[in-house]
Amino acid sequence: MNMPGMDMSGGKPGADARDPDAYSDGYKNSTLPGYEMADRISVAKVLVDELEFLTNKQGQGISWSGQITNGPDNDKLLLRSQGLKQSGERLDPESSVEAFWWHGQRPFWGTILGVRQDIGPGAHRWIAAGIEGLAPYWFDVQLTGYVGDDGRLAARLKASYDVLLTNRLILVPQLESNAYSKAAPERGLGGGLSNLELGLRMRYEIHRKIAPYVGFVWERSFGETADFRRLAGENPTERRFVAGLRIWW
């Protein structure tokens, strides 16, 4: 059955076809005032993914992990930081602040290019590059490589996954590992695989932007890094109970 204004053959619309712009007063999507293309709108976001109090046999402490982004979908300024400090121990040698230009390459992946500044004694500066995004089955992955001002190479892998037990109760397994091309005794870091950290956190989203959580973290140092920790009177294997808050705006 043929209807006026409809061409089911895929050809040009008929002369009496409905005008698709009839309700826009002649404006196109890209020129309608106040309605720019959605992927060109610059959006700022602050995410404090982990702000936690921790306790273990060695004492108590705090740790953090968060990031700030600003820009449209394809290109963003990305600032991120992480760190850990326990009573009786120096600041964790992986503590750092990073600044990147993030560029979207595919719907779920982007590349990063920027710099890293270590925090604490013996700090170094690094040129950094890497990728981050969502792997198949919704694993959140960050893989970053570094070239230091002392000639060392380094790599950091972080991965996590949100298991929705309910719409608000979420279990988050997480992995982090770091590796270095050669030792940096001033930071207590050895060459090769430095550490492996496995965490499991349970958060409850009171509001989508506010979620308290509790969890458990197991961390193991390897090789020369483990030797440096023993010399400093620290245990190369740590087990930490954590409680904290995840917020974003």
C-alpha positions in Angstrom: 0.0 0.0 0.0 1.4 3.4 -1.0 0.8 6.4 1.1 1.3 10.1 0.1 4.7 11.4 0.8 6.3 8.0 1.4 8.7 6.3 -1.0 9.4 2.7 0.2 11.9 2.1 -2.6 14.6 4.1 -1.0 14.6 6.8 -3.6 14.1 10.6 -3.2 11.1 11.7 -1.0 8.1 12.9 -2.8 7.2 16.5 -3.3 4.6 16.3 -0.6 6.9 14.6 2.0 7.1 16.0 5.5 9.8 18.6 6.0 12.2 17.2 8.6 13.2 20.8 9.6 9.7 22.1 10.0 10.0 22.5 13.7 13.4 24.0 13.9 12.7 27.4 12.3 15.5 26.8 9.8 18.2 26.2 12.3 20.6 23.4 11.8 21.8 21.3 14.8 25.3 22.9 14.8 24.1 26.5 14.7 21.1 26.5 17.0 22.1 29.0 19.8 22.9 27.2 23.0 22.7 23.8 21.4 26.1 22.9 20.1 26.9 19.4 18.9 26.8 17.2 22.0 30.3 15.8 21.5 31.8 19.3 21.3 30.5 20.5 24.6 33.3 21.0 27.2 32.4 19.2 30.4 34.4 19.3 33.7 34.4 16.5 36.2 36.1 15.8 39.5 36.2 12.1 40.7 37.7 11.1 44.0 37.6 7.4 43.4 39.3 6.5 46.7 39.7 8.6 49.8 40.2 6.1 52.6 41.4 5.4 56.1 43.4 2.2 56.4 44.6 0.0 59.2 46.9 -3.1 59.5 49.5 -4.6 61.8 52.0 -1.9 61.0 49.6 0.9 62.1 47.1 3.2 60.4 47.2 5.6 57.5 45.4 7.2 54.6 45.4 6.7 50.8 43.8 8.4 47.9 43.2 8.1 44.1 41.4 10.6 42.0 41.2 12.5 38.8 40.0 15.8 37.2 38.9 16.0 33.6 37.9 18.9 31.4 37.0 19.1 27.7 34.8 17.6 25.0 34.4 13.9 24.3 37.4 13.6 21.9 40.0 15.7 23.7 40.4 16.4 27.4 42.8 17.7 30.0 43.3 14.9 32.5 44.9 15.3 35.9 45.2 12.4 38.2 46.9 11.5 41.5 47.4 8.6 43.8 49.3 8.0 47.0 49.5 6.2 50.4 51.0 7.1 53.8 51.1 4.8 56.8 52.1 5.8 60.3 55.8 4.9 60.9 56.5 4.5 57.2 57.5 7.0 54.5 55.2 8.0 51.8 54.6 5.1 49.4 57.1 5.4 46.5 54.3 5.0 43.9 52.7 8.3 45.1 52.5 10.8 42.2 50.6 13.5 40.3 50.1 13.3 36.6 48.9 15.7 33.8 47.8 14.3 30.4 46.2 15.2 27.2 43.5 12.5 26.6 42.4 11.9 23.0 39.6 9.5 22.1 40.6 6.9 19.5 37.6 4.6 19.6 34.2 4.6 21.3 35.6 3.0 24.5 39.3 3.8 24.2 41.6 6.8 24.3 45.3 7.6 24.4 47.1 9.8 26.9 50.3 11.8 26.6 51.8 13.9 29.4 54.0 14.1 32.4 54.3 12.6 35.9 55.7 14.1 39.0 56.6 11.8 41.9 55.7 12.9 45.5 58.1 12.4 48.4 61.9 11.9 48.9 63.9 11.2 45.8 61.1 12.3 43.5 61.6 12.2 39.7 59.9 13.6 36.7 58.6 11.4 33.8 57.3 11.7 30.3 54.2 9.5 30.1 52.1 7.9 27.4 49.5 5.2 27.5 46.0 4.0 26.8 42.9 3.8 29.0 39.3 2.7 28.5 36.8 -0.1 28.8 37.9 -3.6 27.8 35.4 -6.3 26.7 33.0 -7.2 29.5 33.4 -3.6 31.0 36.8 -3.9 32.6 38.2 -0.4 33.3 41.8 -0.5 32.2 44.7 2.0 32.5 48.1 1.1 31.0 50.8 3.8 31.2 54.5 3.8 30.2 57.1 6.3 31.5 60.5 7.6 30.6 62.2 9.2 33.7 64.6 12.1 34.0 67.2 9.6 35.3 66.9 7.4 32.2 64.7 4.7 33.8 61.7 3.2 32.1 58.6 2.3 34.0 55.1 0.9 33.4 51.9 0.9 35.5 48.8 -1.3 35.0 45.5 -0.6 36.7 42.3 -2.6 36.1 38.9 -2.7 37.9 35.4 -4.0 37.4 32.1 -3.0 38.9 29.9 -5.9 40.0 26.4 -4.6 40.5 24.9 -6.7 43.3 22.0 -4.2 43.3 21.5 -0.8 41.7 23.2 0.8 44.6 25.4 -1.9 46.2 28.5 -2.4 44.1 31.5 -4.7 44.6 34.7 -3.5 43.0 37.7 -5.9 42.5 40.8 -4.0 41.5 44.4 -4.8 40.4 47.5 -2.6 40.2 51.1 -3.4 39.3 54.3 -1.4 38.6 57.6 -2.3 37.0 60.9 -0.5 36.5 63.9 -1.0 34.2 66.4 -0.4 36.9 66.6 0.3 40.6 66.1 3.7 42.3 67.4 3.2 45.9 66.5 6.8 46.9 62.8 5.8 46.3 63.1 2.2 47.7 62.3 0.8 44.3 64.1 -2.1 42.6 64.4 -3.1 39.0 61.9 -5.5 37.4 58.4 -6.1 38.7 58.0 -3.9 41.8 54.7 -4.8 43.3 51.3 -6.3 42.8 48.2 -5.0 44.6 44.8 -6.7 44.8 41.9 -4.9 46.3 38.2 -5.7 47.0 35.9 -2.8 48.0 32.2 -2.8 48.6 30.4 0.6 48.2 26.9 1.7 48.7 25.7 4.6 46.6 23.6 6.7 48.9 23.5 9.2 46.0 25.0 8.5 42.6 27.7 11.1 43.5 28.3 9.9 47.1 29.2 6.4 48.1 30.9 5.2 51.3 32.7 1.9 51.1 34.7 -0.7 53.0 37.3 -3.2 51.7 40.4 -5.2 51.9 43.7 -4.8 50.1 46.6 -7.3 49.7 49.9 -6.0 48.4 53.2 -7.8 47.7 56.6 -6.3 46.8 59.0 -8.3 44.7 62.7 -8.6 44.0 64.9 -5.6 45.0 61.9 -3.6 46.1 61.1 -6.3 48.7 64.7 -6.2 49.8 64.6 -2.4 50.2 61.4 -2.7 52.3 63.1 -5.3 54.6 66.1 -3.1 55.0 63.8 -0.3 56.1 62.1 -2.6 58.6 59.0 -2.9 56.6 57.2 -6.1 55.6 57.2 -6.8 51.8 53.6 -8.2 52.2 50.9 -6.0 53.5 47.2 -6.7 54.3 45.1 -3.6 54.8 41.5 -3.1 55.9 40.1 0.1 54.4 37.0 2.4 54.8 36.5 5.4 52.7 34.3 7.6 50.5 33.9 7.8 46.7 32.6 11.1 45.5 32.3 13.0 42.1 30.8 16.2 40.8 
